[in-house]
């Protein structure tokens, strides 16, 4: 994407400019009159003059080829216009026109035709169905929105045009200056990744904030965004979090649905700060755009009210941060000017009569403590000192600090002027201690992400040929669900240990296999129609001799067809018995947008009662796999509690890596589950006791 061409064009043509105030072409042409750095032409074959400006019948009649065209004509005429514009040499278009993907099957067809026309003509397209674009620095307002926003360093991208106007208005209300504004629309050509890349190289932009409903290319998005986030913070609201929201987003934009868990994983990998909603988006934007990142998670709270201090302490600790322990030197310095009854411990209570000088002294003193990474300043209005004077004193200290300071003045009308002053001076003000603490949490997390080594994915030596042959055999038969023994053969090819075993079609073969493997033995039914083997008596463990093996075989042949009508028993799988250990579940499902997504949880009764799972997108590093394990509530059970011996957790992480590589190597695998993976105390004791693999339908 050529950012200069869109946001600083020498010439702009509005195709469909209108003299009717009720038309989109009127609003766009009117807004572009504020543009300072170029010439704006109106194109309308049925008018000689619009809004006091001469107009032209078509693009070919213009005195020069415009660098940018803004399209406001009916949808059915847009593809042809783009083709003709490309022949003239136009390279960039903002298509305001609606009536594409959001308008049903015919709109979808038009959208595809538009995308094709742009590619063939060499025209980059923003939209269609877009609000437009804004460059607040040079007055370019190629949109149907209202007044220009405050100029600043935050770029705003939005998949919703109507929401974009509200976001711009909120930015102005919060004194957040904007550099560029992009309404993405239906993304027939350029998508969110293109905009992130372009804005990453924009000198006017220091932070990128936005609203998304769907991502076009998940792998590309993660790859590029993770690089961009190391240069500039990216804060995004992802809508469609619920089933109803996902349906609405799909209808709105025609985007493909992806799971909410997958988006969480993708944003975490890419270093994107995820906002929970619009208010949170601006909370986070203020903190990350205006303040330095904290070096750690130790927070000091300064207040003039004990109750507010308690709320602040709760807000900090409930978000996983800690109250900083002030040094004795800091406490002595505070005690030197604080009145009797004040607290020189954290939270620092300045008492209700605290004036501006007391606030500024305390803030400077506390911020100088090397054991403090961030400061949360709270103020409850009192009659002694006015909030505005206290706000000014806070600003006077903050401008010289290299640590973040976030502020909450409790109240509404009585603190409005003080809050506005703080915002104007780029000191973030929040309406509650909780919202300020949530922002500090996000800032600390982003700092930790930046400090972590960049991801390096190393390939593990595996036998891909064996897996390819197995999958090819299933494809040839037109089958999707693998037999257990074949699923385990796939895992074994990728270095995951499986029990020794043999397939048997008769009681005699089963006994022979058990004799060879040793007793006690395990028997499992092999039948495509039987998916939940244990529930129908298809698994027997602890078979201690040949007679028990024979009986188990005969009983399966008799009972399973009764319990699963139509089941065709191919035979049984005889396996060796493995010793004690913890049982865990590993899985992989293929997300439609982001590809293989890994799943981990403790097995046995824990999976049924706690449903304690964690997820991560493939590929995965060993460190990420270990973090995946440790983030579960039941991780302590794997490490060992109350005198119990722990198990080899690194072997679980290694299995996750191998499953991830398998999912990346073979897109044909739609689902995979190891349930359970038995994990012992020693390396080498980890074995996949049961496994299932489902292939995607053949397209």
C-alpha positions as CSV (number, residue, x, y, z in Angstrom):
1,X,0.0,0.0,0.0
2,X,1.3,3.4,-1.0
3,X,0.4,5.5,2.0
4,X,1.5,8.8,0.4
5,X,-0.8,8.2,-2.6
6,X,-3.9,7.8,-0.3
7,X,-3.1,10.3,2.4
8,X,-1.1,13.0,0.7
9,X,-2.2,13.0,-2.9
10,X,-1.4,16.0,-5.1
11,X,-4.8,15.6,-6.8
12,X,-8.1,14.1,-5.7
13,X,-11.2,13.5,-7.8
14,X,-14.6,12.8,-6.3
15,X,-16.5,10.6,-8.8
16,X,-20.1,11.2,-8.0
17,X,-19.7,14.6,-6.4
18,X,-23.2,16.0,-5.7
19,X,-24.9,19.3,-5.1
20,X,-27.6,17.5,-3.1
21,X,-26.8,17.7,0.7
22,X,-28.6,14.4,1.1
23,X,-26.1,12.6,-1.1
24,X,-22.9,10.9,-0.1
25,X,-21.1,12.7,-2.9
26,X,-22.0,16.0,-1.4
27,X,-20.5,15.2,2.0
28,X,-17.3,13.9,0.6
29,X,-16.8,16.8,-1.8
30,X,-17.7,19.2,1.0
31,X,-15.2,17.6,3.5
32,X,-12.4,17.7,0.9
33,X,-12.6,21.4,0.7
34,X,-10.5,21.5,3.9
35,X,-7.6,19.7,2.1
36,X,-4.6,22.0,2.1
37,X,-1.9,20.1,0.2
38,X,-3.6,19.3,-3.2
39,X,-6.2,20.0,-5.8
40,X,-9.7,18.5,-5.5
41,X,-11.9,17.9,-8.6
42,X,-15.6,17.1,-8.7
43,X,-16.7,14.6,-11.4
44,X,-20.4,14.5,-12.4
45,X,-21.7,14.3,-16.0
46,X,-25.0,16.1,-15.1
47,X,-23.6,19.2,-13.4
48,X,-21.2,22.1,-14.5
49,X,-20.7,23.4,-10.9
50,X,-21.0,21.9,-7.4
51,X,-20.7,23.8,-4.2
52,X,-19.2,26.7,-6.1
53,X,-16.5,24.6,-7.8
54,X,-16.4,23.7,-11.5
55,X,-17.0,20.0,-12.3
56,X,-16.0,17.6,-15.1
57,X,-18.1,15.0,-16.9
58,X,-15.7,12.1,-16.4
59,X,-12.1,11.3,-15.3
60,X,-10.8,11.5,-18.9
61,X,-11.9,15.1,-19.1
62,X,-9.9,16.3,-16.1
63,X,-6.9,18.6,-16.6
64,X,-4.7,15.9,-15.1
65,X,-4.7,12.3,-13.9
66,X,-5.7,12.3,-10.2
67,X,-3.5,10.4,-7.8
68,X,-6.5,9.4,-5.8
69,X,-10.2,9.0,-6.7
70,X,-13.0,8.8,-4.2
71,X,-15.9,6.8,-5.6
72,X,-19.5,7.7,-4.6
73,X,-21.5,6.2,-7.5
74,X,-24.0,3.2,-7.4
75,X,-22.3,-0.2,-6.8
76,X,-23.1,-1.6,-10.2
77,X,-21.0,1.0,-12.0
78,X,-17.9,0.8,-9.8
79,X,-16.0,-2.1,-11.4
80,X,-16.2,-0.5,-14.8
81,X,-15.1,2.9,-13.4
82,X,-12.0,1.2,-11.7
83,X,-11.1,-0.4,-15.0
84,X,-11.3,2.9,-16.9
85,X,-9.4,4.8,-14.1
86,X,-6.6,2.2,-14.3
87,X,-6.3,2.8,-18.1
88,X,-5.9,6.5,-17.4
89,X,-3.1,5.8,-14.9
90,X,-5.0,6.2,-11.6
91,X,-3.3,4.0,-8.9
92,X,-5.5,4.6,-5.8
93,X,-9.2,4.5,-5.1
94,X,-11.4,4.9,-2.0
95,X,-14.8,3.3,-2.8
96,X,-17.5,4.8,-0.5
97,X,-20.2,3.1,-2.5
98,X,-22.2,0.4,-0.7
99,X,-24.2,-2.5,-2.1
100,X,-21.5,-5.2,-2.2
101,X,-20.9,-8.1,0.2
102,X,-23.4,-6.7,2.7
103,X,-26.1,-6.7,0.1
104,X,-26.6,-10.5,-0.7
105,X,-25.5,-12.7,-3.5
106,X,-25.5,-10.0,-6.2
107,X,-23.4,-7.8,-3.9
108,X,-20.9,-10.6,-3.4
109,X,-20.6,-11.0,-7.1
110,X,-20.0,-7.3,-7.6
111,X,-17.4,-7.4,-4.8
112,X,-15.5,-10.1,-6.6
113,X,-15.7,-8.2,-9.8
114,X,-14.5,-5.1,-8.2
115,X,-11.5,-6.9,-6.6
116,X,-10.6,-8.4,-10.0
117,X,-11.0,-5.1,-11.7
118,X,-8.6,-3.4,-9.3
119,X,-6.0,-6.2,-9.7
120,X,-6.2,-6.1,-13.5
121,X,-6.1,-2.3,-13.6
122,X,-3.3,-1.9,-11.1
123,X,-5.5,0.2,-8.8
124,X,-5.3,-0.2,-5.0
125,X,-8.7,0.0,-3.4
126,X,-9.9,0.9,0.1
127,X,-13.4,-0.4,0.6
128,X,-16.0,-0.7,-0.8
129,X,-18.7,0.3,1.7
130,X,-16.3,2.5,3.6
131,X,-16.7,5.7,5.5
132,X,-13.5,6.9,3.8
133,X,-10.1,8.1,5.1
134,X,-8.8,11.1,7.0
135,X,-5.3,12.6,7.4
136,X,-5.7,15.0,10.3
137,X,-2.2,16.4,9.8
138,X,-2.9,17.9,6.4
139,X,-6.7,18.3,6.4
140,X,-7.5,15.5,4.0
141,X,-11.0,14.4,4.9
142,X,-12.0,12.0,2.1
143,X,-14.9,10.7,4.1
144,X,-18.6,11.0,4.9
145,X,-17.8,11.7,8.5
146,X,-18.0,15.0,10.3
147,X,-15.3,17.5,11.3
148,X,-11.6,16.7,11.2
149,X,-10.3,15.2,14.4
150,X,-7.5,16.6,16.6
151,X,-4.2,16.0,14.9
152,X,-1.9,13.7,16.8
153,X,0.1,10.5,16.7
154,X,-2.6,7.7,17.0
155,X,-3.8,6.0,13.8
156,X,-7.3,4.6,13.8
157,X,-8.5,1.8,11.6
158,X,-12.0,0.4,11.7
159,X,-13.9,-2.3,9.9
160,X,-17.1,-0.5,10.6
161,X,-17.7,2.8,8.9
162,X,-20.5,4.0,11.1
163,X,-18.6,3.0,14.2
164,X,-15.6,4.9,12.8
165,X,-17.4,8.3,13.2
166,X,-18.1,7.5,16.8
167,X,-14.5,6.5,17.4
168,X,-13.3,9.8,16.0
169,X,-15.7,11.7,18.1
170,X,-14.6,9.9,21.2
171,X,-11.0,10.5,20.4
172,X,-11.7,14.3,20.3
173,X,-13.7,14.1,23.6
174,X,-10.7,12.4,25.2
175,X,-8.2,14.7,23.7
176,X,-6.6,11.8,21.8
177,X,-5.0,13.3,18.6
178,X,-5.2,11.2,15.4
179,X,-2.7,10.9,12.6
180,X,-4.6,8.8,10.1
181,X,-8.1,7.4,10.0
182,X,-9.1,4.4,7.8
183,X,-12.5,2.9,7.4
184,X,-11.7,-0.5,5.9
185,X,-15.1,-1.4,4.6
186,X,-15.5,-4.7,2.9
187,X,-11.8,-5.1,2.1
188,X,-12.2,-6.1,-1.6
189,X,-8.5,-5.3,-2.0
190,X,-6.5,-3.9,0.9
191,X,-7.0,-5.5,4.3
192,X,-6.1,-4.9,7.9
193,X,-2.6,-6.3,7.5
194,X,-1.9,-3.9,4.6
195,X,-3.0,-1.0,6.8
196,X,-0.9,-2.1,9.7
197,X,2.2,-2.4,7.5
198,X,1.7,1.0,5.9
199,X,1.1,2.7,9.2
200,X,4.2,1.0,10.7
201,X,6.3,3.1,8.4
202,X,4.3,6.3,8.9
203,X,6.4,8.9,10.8
204,X,3.3,10.7,12.0
205,X,2.0,7.5,13.7
206,X,3.3,6.2,17.0
207,X,0.4,3.9,17.9
208,X,-2.2,2.0,15.9
209,X,-5.7,1.5,17.4
210,X,-8.6,-0.2,15.7
211,X,-11.8,-2.2,15.5
212,X,-11.9,-5.5,13.7
213,X,-14.6,-8.0,12.9
214,X,-12.7,-10.6,10.9
215,X,-9.1,-11.1,9.6
216,X,-8.6,-12.1,6.0
217,X,-5.3,-14.1,6.2
218,X,-4.5,-15.3,9.7
219,X,-1.0,-16.6,9.2
220,X,0.0,-13.4,7.3
221,X,-1.6,-11.2,9.9
222,X,0.4,-12.8,12.8
223,X,3.6,-12.8,10.9
224,X,3.5,-9.1,9.9
225,X,1.8,-7.8,13.1
226,X,4.4,-9.4,15.4
227,X,7.1,-7.4,13.5
228,X,5.1,-4.2,13.6
229,X,4.2,-4.4,17.3
230,X,7.9,-4.3,18.1
231,X,8.0,-0.8,16.5
232,X,4.6,0.6,17.5
233,X,1.9,-0.6,19.9
234,X,-1.2,-2.1,18.3
235,X,-4.4,-2.0,20.2
236,X,-7.5,-3.7,18.8
237,X,-11.1,-4.4,19.7
238,X,-12.2,-7.7,18.1
239,X,-16.0,-7.8,17.8
240,X,-18.0,-10.9,17.2
241,X,-17.1,-12.5,20.5
242,X,-20.4,-14.2,21.0
243,X,-22.3,-16.5,18.6
244,X,-24.8,-13.7,17.9
245,X,-22.0,-11.2,17.4
246,X,-20.1,-13.5,15.0
247,X,-23.2,-13.9,12.9
248,X,-23.7,-10.2,12.8
249,X,-20.1,-9.6,11.8
250,X,-20.4,-12.2,9.1
251,X,-23.5,-10.5,7.7
252,X,-22.0,-7.1,8.0
253,X,-18.7,-7.8,6.2
254,X,-19.0,-11.2,4.6
255,X,-15.9,-12.3,6.6
256,X,-15.1,-15.8,7.6
257,X,-15.8,-16.8,11.2
258,X,-13.0,-17.9,13.4
259,X,-13.1,-19.0,17.1
260,X,-12.8,-16.5,19.8
261,X,-10.0,-18.6,21.4
262,X,-8.1,-18.4,18.1
263,X,-8.1,-14.6,18.1
264,X,-6.9,-14.5,21.7
265,X,-4.0,-16.8,20.7
266,X,-3.2,-14.9,17.6
267,X,-3.2,-11.5,19.4
268,X,-1.0,-12.9,22.2
269,X,1.6,-14.3,19.7
270,X,1.6,-11.1,17.7
271,X,2.0,-8.8,20.7
272,X,-1.3,-7.1,20.0
273,X,-3.0,-5.4,23.0
274,X,-6.6,-6.6,23.0
275,X,-9.2,-4.1,24.2
276,X,-12.4,-5.5,25.6
277,X,-14.5,-2.7,24.1
278,X,-14.5,0.9,22.9
279,X,-14.0,2.5,26.3
280,X,-11.2,0.1,27.0
281,X,-9.7,0.9,23.6
282,X,-9.3,4.5,24.5
283,X,-8.2,3.7,28.1
284,X,-5.3,1.6,26.7
285,X,-4.5,4.1,23.9
286,X,-4.0,6.9,26.4
287,X,-1.7,4.8,28.6
288,X,0.4,3.4,25.8
289,X,0.5,6.6,23.7
290,X,1.2,9.1,26.4
291,X,3.2,7.3,29.1
292,X,6.4,5.2,29.1
293,X,6.0,1.5,29.7
294,X,6.6,0.2,33.3
295,X,9.8,-1.7,33.8
296,X,7.9,-4.2,36.0
297,X,4.7,-4.8,37.9
298,X,5.3,-2.9,41.1
299,X,2.8,-0.2,41.6
300,X,2.6,2.6,44.1
301,X,-0.7,4.2,45.0
302,X,-1.1,7.8,46.2
303,X,-4.4,9.0,47.5
304,X,-6.1,11.5,49.8
305,X,-8.7,9.1,51.0
306,X,-8.3,5.7,52.7
307,X,-11.2,4.1,50.9
308,X,-9.9,5.2,47.5
309,X,-6.5,3.8,48.5
310,X,-8.1,0.5,49.4
311,X,-9.9,0.4,46.0
312,X,-6.6,1.2,44.3
313,X,-4.7,-1.6,46.1
314,X,-7.5,-4.1,45.3
315,X,-7.5,-3.0,41.6
316,X,-3.7,-3.5,41.3
317,X,-3.5,-6.9,43.0
318,X,-6.6,-8.3,41.5
319,X,-5.0,-7.8,38.1
320,X,-1.9,-9.8,39.0
321,X,0.4,-6.8,39.8
322,X,1.9,-6.1,43.2
323,X,1.9,-3.1,45.6
324,X,5.4,-1.8,45.6
325,X,7.3,-1.9,48.9
326,X,8.6,1.6,49.4
327,X,12.2,1.8,50.6
328,X,13.0,3.2,54.0
329,X,14.6,6.2,52.3
330,X,11.4,7.0,50.5
331,X,9.3,6.5,53.6
332,X,11.6,8.8,55.6
333,X,11.4,11.5,52.8
334,X,7.6,11.2,52.9
335,X,7.4,11.4,56.7
336,X,9.4,14.6,56.6
337,X,6.6,16.6,55.0
338,X,3.4,14.5,55.6
339,X,1.2,15.6,58.5
340,X,0.5,13.3,61.5
341,X,-2.0,10.7,60.6
342,X,-0.9,10.4,57.0
343,X,0.6,7.1,55.8
344,X,4.1,6.8,54.4
345,X,3.4,3.2,53.4
346,X,1.9,2.0,50.1
347,X,-0.9,3.1,49.5
348,X,0.4,6.5,50.5
349,X,-2.4,8.4,52.2
350,X,-2.0,12.1,52.1
351,X,-5.2,12.7,54.1
352,X,-8.3,14.6,53.0
353,X,-6.7,18.1,53.4
354,X,-3.9,17.3,50.9
355,X,-3.3,20.3,48.7
356,X,-1.4,20.6,45.3
357,X,2.0,20.9,46.9
358,X,1.5,17.8,49.0
359,X,0.5,15.8,45.9
360,X,3.4,17.0,43.8
361,X,5.9,16.3,46.6
362,X,4.6,12.9,47.3
363,X,4.5,12.0,43.6
364,X,8.1,13.1,43.0
365,X,9.2,11.2,46.1
366,X,7.4,7.9,45.3
367,X,8.3,7.9,41.6
368,X,12.0,8.3,42.5
369,X,12.0,5.0,44.4
370,X,13.8,2.3,42.4
371,X,11.4,-0.3,43.7
372,X,8.4,1.5,42.1
373,X,7.6,0.7,38.4
374,X,4.4,2.7,38.0
375,X,2.3,5.1,40.1
376,X,-1.5,5.3,40.4
377,X,-2.7,8.7,41.7
378,X,-6.2,8.9,43.2
379,X,-8.0,12.0,44.3
380,X,-11.3,12.4,46.1
381,X,-12.6,16.0,45.9
382,X,-12.4,17.9,49.1
383,X,-13.2,21.6,50.0
384,X,-9.6,22.3,51.0
385,X,-7.9,22.2,47.6
386,X,-9.4,22.4,44.1
387,X,-9.0,19.5,41.8
388,X,-7.7,21.7,39.0
389,X,-4.8,22.9,41.1
390,X,-4.0,19.4,42.1
391,X,-4.1,18.3,38.5
392,X,-1.7,21.0,37.5
393,X,0.7,19.9,40.2
394,X,0.6,16.3,39.0
395,X,1.3,17.4,35.5
396,X,4.3,19.5,36.6
397,X,5.9,16.3,38.0
398,X,4.9,13.8,35.4
399,X,6.5,15.6,32.5
400,X,10.0,14.9,34.0
401,X,9.4,11.2,34.9
402,X,10.4,8.1,33.0
403,X,7.8,6.0,34.7
404,X,4.1,5.8,33.9
405,X,1.7,7.8,36.0
406,X,-2.1,7.1,35.7
407,X,-4.7,9.2,37.5
408,X,-8.2,8.8,38.7
409,X,-10.1,11.8,40.1
410,X,-13.2,10.3,41.7
411,X,-16.4,12.2,40.8
412,X,-18.0,13.7,37.7
413,X,-18.9,17.4,37.3
414,X,-16.7,18.6,40.1
415,X,-13.6,17.0,38.6
416,X,-14.4,17.5,34.9
417,X,-12.1,20.5,34.4
418,X,-9.2,18.8,36.2
419,X,-9.7,15.6,34.1
420,X,-9.7,17.7,30.9
421,X,-6.5,19.4,32.0
422,X,-4.8,16.1,32.7
423,X,-5.9,14.7,29.3
424,X,-4.8,17.9,27.5
425,X,-1.3,17.5,29.1
426,X,-1.2,13.8,28.1
427,X,-1.5,12.5,31.6
428,X,-4.1,9.7,31.3
429,X,-7.2,10.2,33.5
430,X,-9.6,7.3,34.2
431,X,-13.1,7.2,35.7
432,X,-12.2,4.5,38.2
433,X,-9.1,2.9,39.8
434,X,-10.1,-0.4,38.2
435,X,-9.9,1.1,34.6
436,X,-6.5,2.7,35.4
437,X,-5.2,-0.6,36.9
438,X,-6.4,-2.5,33.8
439,X,-4.4,-0.2,31.6
440,X,-1.3,-0.7,33.7
441,X,-1.8,-4.4,33.4
442,X,-1.8,-4.2,29.6
443,X,1.2,-1.9,29.6
444,X,3.2,-4.3,31.8
445,X,2.2,-7.2,29.6
446,X,3.3,-5.4,26.5
447,X,6.6,-4.5,28.0
448,X,7.1,-8.2,28.9
449,X,6.3,-9.2,25.3
450,X,8.8,-6.7,24.0
451,X,11.5,-7.9,26.4
452,X,11.0,-11.6,25.4
453,X,13.3,-13.1,22.8
454,X,11.8,-13.2,19.3
455,X,10.1,-16.5,18.4
456,X,12.3,-19.0,16.8
457,X,10.6,-22.1,15.5
458,X,13.0,-25.0,15.0
459,X,12.0,-28.1,12.9
460,X,12.1,-31.4,14.7
461,X,13.4,-34.4,12.6
462,X,10.3,-36.5,11.8
463,X,9.2,-39.2,9.2
464,X,6.8,-37.2,7.0
465,X,6.9,-39.9,4.3
466,X,5.2,-42.4,6.6
467,X,2.4,-40.0,7.5
468,X,1.9,-39.0,3.8
469,X,1.4,-42.7,2.9
470,X,-1.1,-43.2,5.6
471,X,-3.1,-40.1,4.6
472,X,-2.9,-41.0,1.0
473,X,-4.4,-44.5,1.8
474,X,-7.3,-42.9,3.6
475,X,-7.9,-40.4,0.8
476,X,-7.9,-43.2,-1.8
477,X,-10.6,-45.0,0.3
478,X,-12.6,-41.8,0.7
479,X,-12.4,-42.1,4.5
480,X,-11.9,-39.3,7.1
481,X,-11.7,-41.0,10.5
482,X,-8.5,-42.9,11.1
483,X,-8.4,-46.2,13.0
484,X,-6.7,-45.9,16.3
485,X,-3.6,-47.9,15.2
486,X,-3.2,-45.6,12.2
487,X,-3.5,-42.5,14.2
488,X,-0.9,-43.8,16.6
489,X,1.4,-44.7,13.7
490,X,1.1,-41.0,12.6
491,X,2.1,-39.9,16.1
492,X,5.0,-42.4,16.2
493,X,6.3,-41.0,12.9
494,X,6.5,-37.6,14.7
495,X,8.4,-38.9,17.7
496,X,5.5,-39.4,20.1
497,X,5.8,-42.7,22.0
498,X,2.9,-45.2,21.6
499,X,2.3,-48.5,23.4
500,X,3.6,-51.7,21.7
501,X,0.6,-53.5,20.2
502,X,-0.8,-55.7,17.5
503,X,-4.1,-55.9,15.6
504,X,-6.1,-59.1,15.9
505,X,-9.2,-60.4,14.1
506,X,-9.7,-63.5,16.2
507,X,-9.5,-64.7,19.8
508,X,-6.5,-66.9,18.9
509,X,-4.6,-63.9,17.3
510,X,-5.5,-61.8,20.4
511,X,-4.1,-64.4,22.8
512,X,-0.9,-64.8,20.6
513,X,-0.4,-61.0,20.6
514,X,-0.9,-60.8,24.4
515,X,1.5,-63.7,25.0
516,X,4.1,-61.9,23.0
517,X,3.5,-58.4,24.6
518,X,3.2,-59.7,28.2
519,X,0.5,-59.5,30.8
520,X,-1.5,-57.7,32.0
521,X,-2.7,-56.6,28.5
522,X,-5.2,-54.0,27.2
523,X,-7.8,-54.8,24.5
524,X,-9.6,-52.1,22.4
525,X,-12.3,-52.7,19.8
526,X,-11.6,-51.5,16.2
527,X,-14.8,-50.4,14.6
528,X,-15.4,-47.2,12.6
529,X,-18.9,-46.8,14.0
530,X,-17.7,-46.9,17.6
531,X,-16.2,-43.5,18.6
532,X,-16.7,-43.7,22.4
533,X,-15.2,-47.1,23.0
534,X,-15.2,-47.0,26.8
535,X,-18.8,-46.2,27.0
536,X,-19.9,-49.3,25.1
537,X,-17.5,-51.8,26.6
538,X,-14.9,-51.4,23.9
539,X,-11.9,-51.1,26.2
540,X,-10.7,-53.8,28.6
541,X,-7.6,-53.3,30.7
542,X,-5.8,-55.5,33.1
543,X,-6.3,-58.7,31.2
544,X,-4.1,-61.1,33.2
545,X,-4.0,-64.3,31.2
546,X,-5.0,-66.0,27.9
547,X,-8.5,-67.0,29.2
548,X,-9.3,-63.4,30.1
549,X,-8.2,-62.2,26.7
550,X,-10.4,-64.8,25.0
551,X,-13.4,-63.9,27.2
552,X,-12.9,-60.2,26.5
553,X,-12.7,-60.7,22.8
554,X,-15.9,-62.8,22.7
555,X,-17.8,-60.3,24.9
556,X,-16.9,-57.4,22.6
557,X,-18.1,-59.4,19.6
558,X,-21.4,-60.1,21.4
559,X,-22.2,-56.8,23.2
560,X,-20.9,-54.0,21.0
561,X,-23.3,-54.6,18.0
562,X,-26.2,-54.5,20.5
563,X,-25.1,-51.2,22.0
564,X,-24.1,-49.7,18.7
565,X,-26.5,-51.0,16.0
566,X,-24.8,-51.3,12.7
567,X,-21.3,-51.4,14.1
568,X,-18.9,-53.5,12.0
569,X,-16.1,-54.9,14.2
570,X,-12.9,-55.2,12.2
571,X,-11.0,-56.7,15.1
572,X,-9.3,-55.6,18.3
573,X,-6.1,-53.8,19.2
574,X,-3.9,-55.6,21.9
575,X,-1.5,-53.4,23.7
576,X,0.9,-53.5,26.6
577,X,0.0,-52.0,29.9
578,X,1.8,-48.9,31.1
579,X,2.5,-48.0,34.6
580,X,1.3,-45.2,36.8
581,X,1.4,-41.5,35.9
582,X,-0.7,-38.5,35.3
583,X,-3.1,-38.5,32.4
584,X,-3.4,-35.4,30.2
585,X,-5.2,-34.5,27.0
586,X,-3.5,-33.0,24.0
587,X,-5.4,-31.9,20.9
588,X,-5.3,-30.0,17.7
589,X,-8.2,-28.5,15.7
590,X,-7.8,-26.5,12.5
591,X,-9.2,-23.0,12.8
592,X,-10.6,-21.7,9.5
593,X,-8.6,-18.5,9.8
594,X,-5.4,-19.2,11.8
595,X,-4.8,-22.9,11.1
596,X,-3.8,-25.5,13.7
597,X,-4.8,-24.6,17.2
598,X,-3.4,-26.7,20.1
599,X,-5.3,-27.7,23.2
600,X,-4.0,-29.0,26.6
601,X,-5.8,-30.1,29.7
602,X,-5.5,-32.5,32.6
603,X,-7.3,-35.8,31.8
604,X,-9.4,-38.2,33.8
605,X,-12.0,-36.8,36.1
606,X,-10.4,-33.3,36.0
607,X,-11.4,-32.8,32.3
608,X,-15.1,-33.5,33.2
609,X,-15.3,-31.5,36.3
610,X,-12.9,-28.5,35.8
611,X,-12.8,-28.2,32.0
612,X,-9.4,-26.6,32.6
613,X,-7.9,-26.2,29.1
614,X,-5.4,-23.8,27.5
615,X,-4.9,-23.1,23.8
616,X,-2.2,-21.9,21.5
617,X,-1.8,-21.6,17.7
618,X,0.8,-23.7,15.9
619,X,3.7,-23.5,15.5
620,X,4.9,-23.3,19.1
621,X,8.2,-22.9,20.8
622,X,9.2,-25.0,23.8
623,X,8.9,-21.9,26.1
624,X,5.4,-21.2,24.8
625,X,4.4,-24.8,25.3
626,X,5.7,-24.7,28.9
627,X,3.8,-21.5,29.5
628,X,0.7,-23.2,28.0
629,X,1.0,-25.9,30.7
630,X,1.7,-23.6,33.6
631,X,-1.3,-21.4,32.8
632,X,-3.8,-24.1,33.8
633,X,-5.3,-24.1,37.3
634,X,-4.3,-27.8,37.7
635,X,-0.6,-27.4,36.7
636,X,0.5,-27.9,40.4
637,X,-0.9,-31.5,40.1
638,X,1.7,-32.2,37.4
639,X,4.5,-30.6,39.4
640,X,3.6,-32.6,42.5
641,X,1.7,-31.4,45.6
642,X,1.5,-32.5,49.2
643,X,4.4,-34.9,48.9
644,X,3.4,-36.4,45.6
645,X,6.1,-36.9,43.0
646,X,5.8,-34.6,40.0
647,X,5.9,-35.8,36.4
648,X,8.0,-35.0,33.4
649,X,6.2,-31.8,32.3
650,X,8.8,-31.0,29.6
651,X,7.9,-34.2,27.8
652,X,4.3,-32.9,27.5
653,X,5.6,-29.6,26.1
654,X,7.7,-31.6,23.6
655,X,4.6,-33.5,22.5
656,X,2.8,-30.3,21.9
657,X,5.6,-29.1,19.7
658,X,5.4,-32.3,17.7
659,X,1.7,-32.1,17.3
660,X,2.0,-28.5,16.2
661,X,4.6,-29.4,13.5
662,X,2.3,-32.2,12.4
663,X,-0.6,-29.9,12.0
664,X,1.5,-27.4,10.0
665,X,3.0,-30.1,7.8
666,X,-0.3,-31.7,6.9
667,X,-3.2,-29.3,6.3
668,X,-5.3,-32.4,5.6
669,X,-5.5,-33.1,9.3
670,X,-8.6,-31.4,10.6
671,X,-8.6,-32.7,14.2
672,X,-6.3,-34.7,16.4
673,X,-6.6,-35.8,20.0
674,X,-4.5,-37.8,22.4
675,X,-6.7,-38.8,25.3
676,X,-5.0,-39.7,27.4
677,X,-1.3,-39.1,27.2
678,X,0.2,-40.9,30.2
679,X,3.1,-39.0,31.7
680,X,5.5,-40.6,34.1
681,X,8.1,-39.2,36.4
682,X,11.1,-40.0,34.2
683,X,11.9,-38.9,30.7
684,X,10.8,-41.7,28.3
685,X,7.8,-42.7,30.4
686,X,5.4,-40.5,28.4
687,X,3.2,-42.4,26.0
688,X,0.0,-41.8,24.0
689,X,-2.4,-44.4,25.2
690,X,-5.3,-43.5,22.9
691,X,-5.4,-41.3,19.8
692,X,-7.8,-40.1,17.1
693,X,-7.3,-38.2,13.9
694,X,-9.9,-36.9,11.5
695,X,-9.0,-35.7,8.0
696,X,-10.7,-32.8,6.3
697,X,-13.3,-33.5,3.7
698,X,-11.9,-33.9,0.2
699,X,-12.7,-30.8,-1.8
